Amino acid sequence: MSSTLYSLSVDTADAAKLARFWADTLGRQVAPGASAEFAAINPAEGVPRLSFHQVPEPKSVKNRLHLDLVTTEFEAESKRLTALGATPLNDVDKGTVRWTTFADPEGNEFDLVAG
């Protein structure tokens, strides 16, 4: 017997707002019925569902889990993410690998990797 990954869940102050940011970022749709309390982005092939759950407390420490996005158009995608509301936090260039750590509109970190 084993388990199957169903969803990645993100705590948030406003589930619908953060789901919209991630849907726009990933080029997907927010599932019908989104509210400030709960919203989801349904799975796509090879990509799990993303669920957003309203919690009363604000984010207070670094994420223990974060998303890594990859793009072949690093500069253009960095600008697009910033226009959607992401904040660049740190750039890393190690010669053969490059990424920028961003924060989403609620401060959750994620990386954009040049691919």
QUIVEN-V79913 format. One record per pair of residues at least 4 apart in sequence whose ideal C-beta (glycine too) atoms are under 8 Angstrom apart, sorted by sequence separation. I is the first residue (numbers start at 1). GAP is how many residues later the second one is. D is the distance in Angstrom with one decimal. If there is no record, write none. Layout:
i: <I	I>
gap: <GAP	GAP>
d: <D	D>
This chain:
i: <14	15	16	17	18	19	20	21	22	23	30	34	35	43	73	74	75	76	77	78	79	80	82	93	94	103	104	12	13	23	34	43	81	82	92	93	103	12	22	23	34	43	71	82	92	103	104	23	42	91	92	102	103	10	31	41	69	91	92	101	102	30	31	40	41	91	92	101	102	20	30	31	40	78	90	91	101	102	19	30	31	40	89	90	100	29	39	40	88	89	99	100	28	29	38	39	88	89	99	16	20	28	38	88	89	99	19	26	38	87	98	99	28	37	38	86	87	97	98	37	86	97	16	23	26	36	86	15	16	17	20	22	85	86	15	16	19	82	85	89	15	18	19	26	81	14	15	19	78	15	16	15	74	86	22	22	19	68	81	7	19	18	78	77	7	16	15	15	74	15	8	10	12	14	74	7	8	9	10	12	13	69	71	6	7	8	9	10	11	12	13	66	68	69	70	71	72	5	6	7	8	9	10	11	12	26	66	67	68	69	70	71	72	7	9	11	25	66	67	69	70	71	13	63	66	68	70	63	59	62	11	59	59	25	8	8	25	24	25	21	21	21	22	21	21	18	18	17	18	14	13	12	10>
gap: <4	4	4	4	4	4	4	4	4	4	4	4	4	4	4	4	4	4	4	4	4	4	4	4	4	4	4	5	5	5	5	5	5	5	5	5	5	6	6	6	6	6	6	6	6	6	6	7	7	7	7	7	7	8	8	8	8	8	8	8	8	9	9	9	9	9	9	9	9	10	10	10	10	10	10	10	10	10	11	11	11	11	11	11	11	12	12	12	12	12	12	12	13	13	13	13	13	13	13	14	14	14	14	14	14	14	15	15	15	15	15	15	16	16	16	16	16	16	16	17	17	17	18	18	18	18	18	19	19	19	19	19	19	19	20	20	20	20	20	20	21	21	21	21	21	22	22	22	22	23	23	24	24	24	28	30	31	31	31	33	33	34	34	35	36	36	37	38	38	39	40	40	40	40	40	41	41	41	41	41	41	41	41	42	42	42	42	42	42	42	42	42	42	42	42	42	42	43	43	43	43	43	43	43	43	43	43	43	43	43	43	43	43	44	44	44	44	44	44	44	44	44	45	45	45	45	45	46	47	47	48	48	49	56	57	59	59	60	61	63	64	65	82	83	84	86	87	88	88	92	93	94	98>
d: <6.2	5.9	6.4	6.9	6.5	6.0	6.3	6.2	6.0	8.0	4.9	7.4	6.7	5.9	5.3	6.2	6.7	6.4	6.3	6.5	6.4	6.5	5.6	8.0	7.2	4.9	4.7	7.8	8.0	5.0	3.6	5.5	4.1	7.4	7.7	4.6	6.6	4.5	8.0	5.9	7.4	4.5	4.2	6.6	6.7	5.7	6.5	4.8	5.7	7.8	5.3	7.1	7.8	6.7	7.1	6.7	7.8	7.8	7.4	5.6	5.6	5.8	4.5	5.9	4.4	5.1	7.5	7.4	7.3	5.9	7.3	6.6	6.6	7.0	6.9	8.0	5.3	6.3	4.8	6.0	5.1	4.8	7.7	4.4	6.9	7.1	7.7	6.9	5.5	4.6	4.8	5.1	5.2	7.5	7.4	4.7	7.6	6.2	6.2	7.1	7.9	7.6	6.8	5.6	5.6	4.4	5.7	7.0	5.9	6.2	7.3	6.7	6.2	7.6	6.9	4.2	4.6	7.3	4.2	4.6	6.7	7.6	4.2	5.2	8.0	5.9	5.9	6.8	5.8	7.6	7.9	6.0	7.3	7.5	6.6	5.7	3.6	7.9	4.4	6.8	5.9	7.5	6.8	7.7	6.0	5.1	5.9	5.9	6.0	5.2	4.7	4.1	6.8	7.9	5.9	7.8	7.3	7.7	6.5	7.4	4.7	5.2	6.2	6.1	8.0	7.7	3.9	6.3	7.0	5.1	5.7	6.8	5.0	6.9	4.1	5.7	7.5	7.9	7.1	6.8	6.7	6.6	6.4	6.8	4.1	5.5	4.5	5.1	5.9	6.0	7.7	7.2	7.1	7.0	7.7	7.5	7.8	5.3	6.5	6.8	7.1	7.5	7.2	8.0	7.0	7.9	4.9	4.4	4.8	5.1	4.6	7.0	5.7	4.7	5.9	4.3	7.4	5.1	7.5	6.8	7.8	6.2	6.9	5.6	6.6	5.7	3.9	5.1	6.2	6.6	7.4	4.9	6.7	6.4	7.5	7.6	6.0	5.4	7.5	6.0	5.7	7.8	7.2	5.8	5.4	6.7	6.5	7.1	5.7	8.0	6.2	5.7	6.4>
